[in-house]
Amino acid sequence: MIKNIKWILFASLAIVSCSQDQEDTSGIEPEVAVSAGSVDFSRYVALGNSITAGYTDKALFKAGQAFAYPKLMADQFATVGGGEFKTPFMNDNYGGLLLAGLPVQGVRLVFNGTAPVSLPGAAPTTEITNFLTGGFNNMGVPGAKSYHLLAPGYGNPAGLLTSPATANPYFVRFASNGTTSVLADAMAQSPTFFSLWIGNNDVLGYATSGGDGSDPITPVSGAPGAGFDGTYAALISTLTSAGAKGVVANIPDVTTIPFVTYVGYNPIPELTQAQVDQLNAGYAAYNGGLVAAKNLGLISEEERLQRTIVFTAGKKRPVVMLDEYLTDITAVNPALIKMRLSTPEDYVILSYQGGNPQTHLAAGNGTQFPLQDGWVLSKNEVQEIRTATAAYNEIIKAQAEAKGLAFVDAAAIMNQVANGGILVGNYHFTNQFIQGGAFGLDGVHLTPRANAYVANKFLEAIEKTYGASFKKYKVQDFPISYPSFLPN
């Protein structure tokens, strides 16, 4: 049942030996009396996005898929009559994808002792058009939003060549045909039990693109395929239509993941007094223009102060950023663009760090020139995400209650991780980047240890709703990262 877990744990001993139980490395809690309760687990299908698929460290690869929380759940279902759980495995432990032999997705990240880097010397070997056959139980599709699960042709290879693409390369690999949908392929297996964790990407793409409009938030209301409420209702209605029972999870606050929080609002490494004097002289005319605009009644005194740009010397300085929510006064003076200094309510996202703060400083990004919208999540954009997430979660909870489904409050779990952390055994989960144990090297997806914790929470919810009983995973016995030497 845990064969895959054991070889990965063995490969990872060098990095997790400090937290291993030397007497028992099975990853399973002591014996308990197991029971299926009122559930038939013989045909379990998991629907979701990248987290469900096992994506982490900026790639999908075999070891990550083996640690995906649905796979861990399925291993426990097998002890109470659960059937085979098929995963559309990638070709290797490098990650990345090829299309007609050309790389279209990069390999996974590893930690080089200083920072995450692409796996040295590795190249993708998984060809998208080497189509997999047979039904699959893990229907998690990296990148999928809620409405993508309903979309016919989401696995059509021709859709990869349209602009924008109408197909998903991961689903193209294992879709039963070019016209099917994720939901249709799931239902073709006549599931007796399902898990559904979807909706994260409906807000996550907006967050990771800095709210620049290139990846908008899915509307809360709308018909199936257009709005979250109609889409989610259609998913649940279809999945339960033949009597299947299931478990669903709501959506965490994605503005608390390391990708958003790690860099902070003040990433300018250091400014000397000479640099400060030069910058302040450069912004004097802009600040004077704001005074004139305020005197003309075009902006309030509060907005004038918000937009006034004055630098001070020292380390960890805020950046100049564009803010679309400011009043447009360029008709009076084209130089008075919508920019201001960042505040603790804003987040410079991790993609900025990838460009190196010193490099940005040398180029004048965030000092002489405002950071573009795609590098910063403003306080208003954060509020948009949180408002949508709260609405989505009300919909998910209402559907779970209406259908009598087990429910996992992932939002509450993530809130705890982000606010003090969670102590499990002798391990403390936090949302600290790289070292917090919950998130992988991309700052978005789960570590093996976090997947074990999530699997336990799903199992607990199933026990509570359906009277089942399962063994649980010893979370601290799972690795927090993948070494570069994983066998393929």
C-alpha positions as CSV (number, residue, x, y, z in Angstrom):
1,M,0.0,0.0,0.0
2,I,2.8,2.4,0.8
3,K,5.5,1.1,-1.5
4,N,5.9,4.4,-3.4
5,I,6.1,6.3,-0.1
6,K,8.8,4.1,1.2
7,W,11.3,4.5,-1.7
8,I,10.8,8.2,-1.7
9,L,11.4,8.4,2.0
10,F,14.5,6.3,1.6
11,A,15.8,8.7,-1.0
12,S,15.0,11.6,1.3
13,L,16.6,10.4,4.5
14,A,19.5,12.9,4.2
15,I,17.1,15.8,4.5
16,V,14.5,14.5,7.0
17,S,16.5,12.3,9.4
18,C,16.2,14.9,12.1
19,S,12.4,14.2,12.3
20,Q,12.2,10.5,11.4
21,D,11.0,8.0,13.9
22,Q,13.9,5.6,13.9
23,E,11.7,2.7,15.1
24,D,9.0,3.0,12.4
25,T,9.3,4.8,9.0
26,S,6.1,3.4,7.6
27,G,4.5,6.8,7.8
28,I,1.4,5.3,9.3
29,E,0.0,5.8,12.8
30,P,-0.5,2.8,15.1
31,E,-3.1,0.2,14.4
32,V,-6.8,1.2,14.6
33,A,-9.9,-0.7,13.7
34,V,-10.7,0.5,10.2
35,S,-14.1,0.7,8.7
36,A,-15.8,2.0,5.5
37,G,-18.8,3.3,7.5
38,S,-21.6,3.9,5.1
39,V,-19.4,4.5,2.0
40,D,-18.5,2.3,-0.9
41,F,-14.9,3.2,-1.8
42,S,-14.5,0.7,-4.6
43,R,-14.4,3.4,-7.3
44,Y,-12.9,6.6,-5.9
45,V,-12.3,9.5,-8.3
46,A,-10.5,12.7,-7.3
47,L,-11.2,16.0,-9.1
48,G,-9.3,19.2,-8.7
49,N,-6.3,21.2,-9.9
50,S,-2.5,21.1,-9.4
51,I,-2.7,20.3,-5.7
52,T,-4.9,17.3,-6.4
53,A,-2.5,16.2,-9.2
54,G,0.6,16.4,-6.9
55,Y,2.2,19.3,-8.7
56,T,4.9,21.0,-6.6
57,D,8.2,22.8,-6.9
58,K,6.9,24.4,-10.2
59,A,6.4,21.1,-12.0
60,L,4.5,17.8,-12.1
61,F,6.7,14.8,-11.7
62,K,6.3,11.2,-10.5
63,A,7.4,11.5,-6.9
64,G,5.1,14.5,-6.4
65,Q,2.2,12.5,-7.9
66,A,2.9,9.6,-5.6
67,F,2.6,11.9,-2.6
68,A,-0.6,13.7,-3.8
69,Y,-3.2,13.8,-1.0
70,P,-5.7,11.8,-3.1
71,K,-3.2,9.0,-3.5
72,L,-2.5,8.9,0.2
73,M,-6.3,8.8,0.8
74,A,-6.8,6.0,-1.7
75,D,-4.1,4.0,0.1
76,Q,-6.3,4.1,3.2
77,F,-9.5,3.5,1.3
78,A,-7.8,0.3,0.1
79,T,-7.9,-1.1,3.6
80,V,-11.7,-0.8,3.7
81,G,-12.6,-2.1,0.2
82,G,-11.2,0.6,-2.0
83,G,-10.2,-0.3,-5.5
84,E,-7.2,0.5,-7.6
85,F,-6.3,4.2,-7.8
86,K,-4.8,5.0,-11.2
87,T,-2.6,8.1,-11.7
88,P,-1.6,9.6,-15.1
89,F,2.1,9.5,-14.1
90,M,4.6,11.7,-15.8
91,N,7.6,10.1,-17.6
92,D,10.2,11.1,-15.0
93,N,11.1,12.9,-11.8
94,Y,12.4,16.0,-13.7
95,G,9.0,17.5,-14.6
96,G,8.3,19.6,-17.6
97,L,6.6,18.9,-20.9
98,L,7.5,18.5,-24.5
99,L,5.2,19.3,-27.5
100,A,6.4,17.7,-30.7
101,G,9.8,17.4,-29.0
102,L,10.1,21.0,-28.0
103,P,10.0,22.0,-24.3
104,V,6.8,23.9,-23.3
105,Q,7.1,23.5,-19.5
106,G,10.3,23.6,-17.5
107,V,11.8,21.1,-15.1
108,R,11.2,21.2,-11.3
109,L,13.0,23.4,-8.8
110,V,15.5,22.2,-6.3
111,F,17.3,24.1,-3.5
112,N,20.9,24.8,-4.2
113,G,21.7,25.9,-0.6
114,T,20.9,29.5,-1.3
115,A,17.8,29.7,-3.5
116,P,15.5,27.5,-5.6
117,V,16.9,26.8,-9.1
118,S,15.8,24.6,-12.0
119,L,17.1,21.1,-11.6
120,P,20.6,21.3,-13.0
121,G,21.4,19.2,-16.1
122,A,17.8,18.0,-16.5
123,A,15.4,18.4,-19.4
124,P,11.8,17.3,-19.9
125,T,11.1,13.8,-21.3
126,T,7.3,13.8,-21.1
127,E,5.8,14.3,-24.5
128,I,2.3,15.6,-24.4
129,T,1.1,13.8,-27.5
130,N,2.2,10.4,-26.1
131,F,-1.5,9.9,-25.1
132,L,-2.2,7.7,-22.1
133,T,-5.1,5.3,-22.3
134,G,-7.5,3.9,-19.7
135,G,-9.5,5.7,-17.1
136,F,-7.7,7.5,-14.3
137,N,-8.8,8.0,-10.7
138,N,-6.6,11.1,-10.1
139,M,-8.3,13.7,-12.3
140,G,-6.4,16.6,-10.9
141,V,-5.4,18.9,-13.7
142,P,-2.7,21.6,-13.0
143,G,-4.0,25.0,-14.0
144,A,-7.6,24.1,-14.0
145,K,-10.2,26.6,-12.8
146,S,-13.7,25.5,-11.7
147,Y,-15.3,26.0,-15.1
148,H,-12.5,24.1,-16.9
149,L,-13.8,20.8,-15.4
150,L,-17.0,21.3,-17.5
151,A,-15.3,22.4,-20.7
152,P,-15.6,20.0,-23.7
153,G,-12.4,19.9,-25.6
154,Y,-10.2,20.8,-22.6
155,G,-8.1,17.7,-23.6
156,N,-8.1,18.4,-27.4
157,P,-4.4,18.7,-28.6
158,A,-5.5,21.2,-31.3
159,G,-6.6,23.5,-28.5
160,L,-3.0,23.9,-27.4
161,L,-2.2,25.8,-30.6
162,T,-5.0,28.3,-30.4
163,S,-4.4,31.8,-28.9
164,P,-5.4,31.8,-26.2
165,A,-5.2,28.1,-25.7
166,T,-8.5,26.3,-25.2
167,A,-6.9,23.0,-24.0
168,N,-4.7,22.0,-21.0
169,P,-1.5,20.1,-21.8
170,Y,-1.8,17.9,-18.7
171,F,-5.3,16.9,-19.5
172,V,-4.5,16.4,-23.2
173,R,-2.1,13.6,-22.1
174,F,-4.9,11.5,-20.4
175,A,-8.2,12.7,-21.8
176,S,-10.3,9.8,-23.3
177,N,-10.8,11.8,-26.5
178,G,-10.6,15.3,-27.9
179,T,-14.2,16.3,-27.2
180,T,-14.6,15.1,-23.6
181,S,-14.5,17.1,-20.4
182,V,-12.7,16.4,-17.1
183,L,-16.1,15.8,-15.4
184,A,-17.3,13.5,-18.2
185,D,-14.2,11.3,-18.0
186,A,-14.7,11.2,-14.2
187,M,-18.3,10.1,-14.5
188,A,-17.4,7.5,-17.1
189,Q,-15.8,5.6,-14.3
190,S,-19.1,5.4,-12.4
191,P,-17.5,6.6,-9.1
192,T,-19.0,5.4,-5.8
193,F,-17.0,8.1,-4.0
194,F,-15.4,11.4,-5.1
195,S,-13.3,14.2,-3.7
196,L,-13.5,17.7,-5.1
197,W,-11.1,20.5,-4.3
198,I,-11.5,23.2,-6.9
199,G,-11.6,27.0,-7.1
200,N,-8.1,27.9,-5.9
201,N,-7.1,28.8,-9.4
202,D,-10.2,31.0,-9.9
203,V,-8.4,33.5,-7.6
204,L,-4.8,32.3,-7.6
205,G,-4.0,33.3,-11.2
206,Y,-5.1,36.8,-10.4
207,A,-2.8,36.8,-7.3
208,T,0.3,35.4,-9.1
209,S,-0.1,37.8,-12.0
210,G,-0.1,40.7,-9.6
211,G,-3.7,41.5,-10.4
212,D,-2.7,42.9,-13.8
213,G,-5.9,41.8,-15.5
214,S,-4.2,39.0,-17.6
215,D,-5.8,36.3,-15.4
216,P,-9.1,37.7,-14.0
217,I,-11.0,36.4,-11.0
218,T,-13.9,34.1,-12.0
219,P,-17.2,35.9,-11.4
220,V,-19.1,34.7,-8.3
221,S,-22.4,34.4,-10.1
222,G,-23.2,33.0,-13.5
223,A,-24.4,30.0,-15.5
224,P,-22.4,26.7,-15.5
225,G,-19.1,27.4,-17.2
226,A,-19.4,31.2,-16.6
227,G,-19.9,31.9,-12.9
228,F,-18.6,30.0,-9.8
229,D,-22.0,29.3,-8.3
230,G,-23.5,27.8,-11.4
231,T,-20.4,25.8,-12.2
232,Y,-20.0,24.4,-8.7
233,A,-23.6,23.5,-8.5
234,A,-23.3,21.6,-11.8
235,L,-20.2,19.8,-10.7
236,I,-21.8,18.6,-7.4
237,S,-25.2,17.8,-9.1
238,T,-23.5,15.6,-11.7
239,L,-21.0,13.9,-9.3
240,T,-23.9,12.9,-6.9
241,S,-26.4,12.1,-9.6
242,A,-25.9,8.3,-9.4
243,G,-25.7,8.2,-5.6
244,A,-22.0,8.7,-5.1
245,K,-20.9,10.1,-1.8
246,G,-18.0,12.5,-1.5
247,V,-15.8,15.0,0.3
248,V,-15.2,18.6,-0.7
249,A,-12.9,21.3,0.5
250,N,-13.1,25.1,0.4
251,I,-10.5,27.6,-0.8
252,P,-7.7,29.0,1.4
253,D,-6.8,32.7,1.3
254,V,-4.2,32.7,-1.5
255,T,-2.8,36.0,-0.4
256,T,-1.2,34.2,2.6
257,I,0.9,31.8,0.5
258,P,4.7,32.4,0.3
259,F,4.5,33.4,-3.3
260,V,2.6,36.5,-2.2
261,T,4.0,37.2,1.3
262,Y,7.7,36.3,1.1
263,V,9.2,39.4,-0.6
264,G,7.1,41.9,1.4
265,Y,6.2,45.4,0.5
266,N,9.7,46.8,1.0
267,P,12.3,44.8,-1.1
268,I,14.7,47.6,-2.0
269,P,17.9,46.2,-0.5
270,E,19.5,49.5,0.6
271,L,19.6,53.2,-0.4
272,T,22.4,55.6,0.4
273,Q,21.7,59.2,1.3
274,A,23.2,60.3,-2.0
275,Q,20.7,58.0,-3.8
276,V,17.9,59.2,-1.7
277,D,18.7,62.9,-2.4
278,Q,18.8,62.1,-6.1
279,L,15.5,60.3,-6.1
280,N,13.7,62.9,-4.1
281,A,14.9,65.6,-6.4
282,G,13.6,63.6,-9.3
283,Y,10.1,63.3,-7.7
284,A,9.9,66.9,-6.6
285,A,8.0,68.0,-9.7
286,Y,5.6,65.0,-9.4
287,N,4.9,65.9,-5.7
288,G,4.3,69.5,-6.7
289,G,1.9,68.4,-9.4
290,L,-0.1,66.5,-6.8
291,V,-0.4,69.7,-4.7
292,A,-1.7,71.6,-7.7
293,A,-4.2,68.8,-8.4
294,K,-5.4,68.8,-4.9
295,N,-5.8,72.6,-5.0
296,L,-7.9,72.2,-8.1
297,G,-10.2,69.7,-6.3
298,L,-9.2,66.8,-8.5
299,I,-7.9,64.7,-5.6
300,S,-8.4,64.8,-1.8
301,E,-5.7,65.7,0.6
302,E,-5.7,62.0,1.7
303,E,-5.0,60.9,-1.8
304,R,-2.3,63.5,-2.2
305,L,-0.5,62.2,0.8
306,Q,-1.0,58.6,-0.4
307,R,0.6,59.4,-3.7
308,T,3.4,61.7,-2.5
309,I,6.8,59.9,-3.1
310,V,9.6,60.6,-0.6
311,F,12.5,58.2,-0.1
312,T,14.6,57.7,3.1
313,A,18.0,56.1,3.5
314,G,18.5,52.6,4.8
315,K,17.6,49.0,4.1
316,K,14.3,47.4,3.2
317,R,12.7,50.4,1.5
318,P,9.3,50.5,-0.1
319,V,9.0,50.6,-3.9
320,V,7.3,53.0,-6.3
321,M,4.3,51.1,-7.7
322,L,1.5,51.6,-10.1
323,D,-2.0,51.6,-8.6
324,E,-5.0,51.5,-10.9
325,Y,-7.3,52.4,-8.1
326,L,-5.9,55.9,-7.8
327,T,-7.7,58.8,-9.5
328,D,-6.8,59.5,-13.1
329,I,-5.5,63.1,-13.4
330,T,-3.3,62.7,-16.4
331,A,-5.7,64.8,-18.5
332,V,-4.5,67.8,-16.5
333,N,-0.8,66.7,-16.4
334,P,0.3,63.5,-18.3
335,A,3.2,63.2,-15.8
336,L,0.8,62.6,-12.9
337,I,0.4,58.9,-13.5
338,K,-1.3,56.5,-11.0
339,M,1.7,55.7,-8.8
340,R,2.6,55.7,-5.1
341,L,5.0,54.1,-2.6
342,S,4.1,50.6,-1.4
343,T,2.7,50.1,2.1
344,P,2.5,47.1,4.5
345,E,-0.9,46.3,2.9
346,D,0.6,45.7,-0.5
347,Y,2.6,42.6,-1.6
348,V,5.5,42.5,-4.0
349,I,5.2,39.0,-5.3
350,L,7.8,36.3,-5.7
351,S,8.3,36.8,-9.4
352,Y,10.0,40.1,-8.5
353,Q,12.5,38.2,-6.3
354,G,13.3,36.0,-9.3
355,G,14.7,39.1,-11.0
356,N,17.0,39.8,-8.0
357,P,16.4,43.0,-5.9
358,Q,19.9,44.3,-6.7
359,T,19.2,43.9,-10.4
360,H,15.9,45.8,-10.1
361,L,17.6,48.5,-8.1
362,A,20.4,48.9,-10.6
363,A,17.7,49.2,-13.4
364,G,15.7,51.7,-11.4
365,N,12.7,49.5,-11.1
366,G,10.7,50.5,-8.1
367,T,12.9,53.6,-7.6
368,Q,13.3,55.7,-10.7
369,F,10.4,53.9,-12.4
370,P,7.2,52.4,-10.9
371,L,6.9,48.6,-10.6
372,Q,4.4,47.4,-13.2
373,D,1.1,46.0,-11.9
374,G,2.2,42.4,-12.6
375,W,4.9,42.6,-9.9
376,V,2.7,43.9,-7.1
377,L,-0.6,42.9,-5.5
378,S,-2.1,46.1,-4.2
379,K,-4.2,46.3,-1.1
380,N,-7.4,46.7,-3.2
381,E,-6.5,43.7,-5.3
382,V,-5.9,41.7,-2.1
383,Q,-9.4,42.7,-1.0
384,E,-10.9,41.6,-4.3
385,I,-9.4,38.2,-3.9
386,R,-10.6,37.8,-0.3
387,T,-14.1,39.0,-1.2
388,A,-14.4,36.5,-4.0
389,T,-12.9,33.7,-1.9
390,A,-15.4,34.3,0.9
391,A,-18.2,34.1,-1.6
392,Y,-16.9,30.9,-3.2
393,N,-16.6,29.3,0.2
394,E,-20.2,30.1,1.1
395,I,-21.2,28.4,-2.1
396,I,-19.1,25.3,-1.4
397,K,-20.3,25.0,2.1
398,A,-23.9,25.3,1.1
399,Q,-23.6,22.6,-1.6
400,A,-21.8,20.3,0.9
401,E,-24.6,20.8,3.4
402,A,-27.4,20.4,0.8
403,K,-26.0,17.1,-0.5
404,G,-24.8,15.7,2.9
405,L,-21.1,15.7,1.8
406,A,-18.1,15.6,4.0
407,F,-16.5,19.0,4.2
408,V,-12.9,20.1,4.8
409,D,-12.3,23.7,6.0
410,A,-9.1,24.3,4.1
411,A,-9.5,28.0,4.6
412,A,-9.3,27.7,8.4
413,I,-6.3,25.3,8.1
414,M,-4.4,27.8,6.0
415,N,-5.4,30.7,8.3
416,Q,-3.8,28.8,11.1
417,V,-0.7,28.0,9.1
418,A,-0.3,31.7,8.3
419,N,-1.0,33.0,11.8
420,G,1.3,31.2,14.2
421,G,1.5,27.9,12.4
422,I,0.3,24.3,13.2
423,L,2.1,21.9,15.5
424,V,1.9,18.3,14.4
425,G,3.8,15.8,16.5
426,N,7.2,17.4,16.8
427,Y,6.9,19.5,13.7
428,H,5.7,23.1,13.3
429,F,4.1,24.0,10.0
430,T,4.2,27.7,9.0
431,N,3.9,29.7,5.7
432,Q,7.6,30.7,5.8
433,F,9.1,30.2,2.3
434,I,11.3,27.1,1.9
435,Q,11.7,26.5,5.7
436,G,8.0,26.5,6.8
437,G,7.4,22.9,5.7
438,A,3.9,23.6,4.2
439,F,4.9,24.9,0.8
440,G,7.3,23.7,-1.8
441,L,9.9,25.7,-3.7
442,D,7.4,27.5,-5.9
443,G,5.8,29.1,-2.9
444,V,2.4,27.9,-3.9
445,H,2.1,24.1,-3.8
446,L,2.3,21.6,-1.0
447,T,5.2,19.6,0.3
448,P,5.0,15.8,0.9
449,R,4.6,16.5,4.6
450,A,1.8,18.9,4.0
451,N,0.0,16.5,1.6
452,A,0.0,13.9,4.4
453,Y,-1.5,16.5,6.8
454,V,-4.2,17.4,4.2
455,A,-4.9,13.7,3.6
456,N,-5.5,13.2,7.3
457,K,-7.9,16.1,7.4
458,F,-9.9,14.7,4.4
459,L,-10.0,11.3,6.2
460,E,-11.2,12.9,9.4
461,A,-14.0,14.7,7.6
462,I,-15.1,11.5,5.9
463,E,-15.0,9.7,9.3
464,K,-17.2,12.4,10.8
465,T,-19.8,12.4,8.1
466,Y,-20.0,8.8,7.1
467,G,-19.0,6.9,10.2
468,A,-15.8,5.5,8.7
469,S,-12.5,4.8,10.5
470,F,-9.0,5.0,9.0
471,K,-5.4,4.8,10.0
472,K,-3.8,8.2,9.8
473,Y,-0.4,9.3,8.6
474,K,2.5,10.3,10.9
475,V,3.0,13.6,9.3
476,Q,6.4,14.2,10.7
477,D,7.8,11.1,9.0
478,F,7.2,12.6,5.6
479,P,9.9,14.7,3.8
480,I,9.5,18.5,3.4
481,S,11.3,18.6,0.1
482,Y,12.5,16.4,-2.8
483,P,16.2,15.9,-3.3
484,S,17.7,16.2,-6.8
485,F,18.8,12.6,-6.8
486,L,15.3,11.0,-7.0
487,P,15.3,7.9,-9.2
488,N,13.1,8.0,-12.3
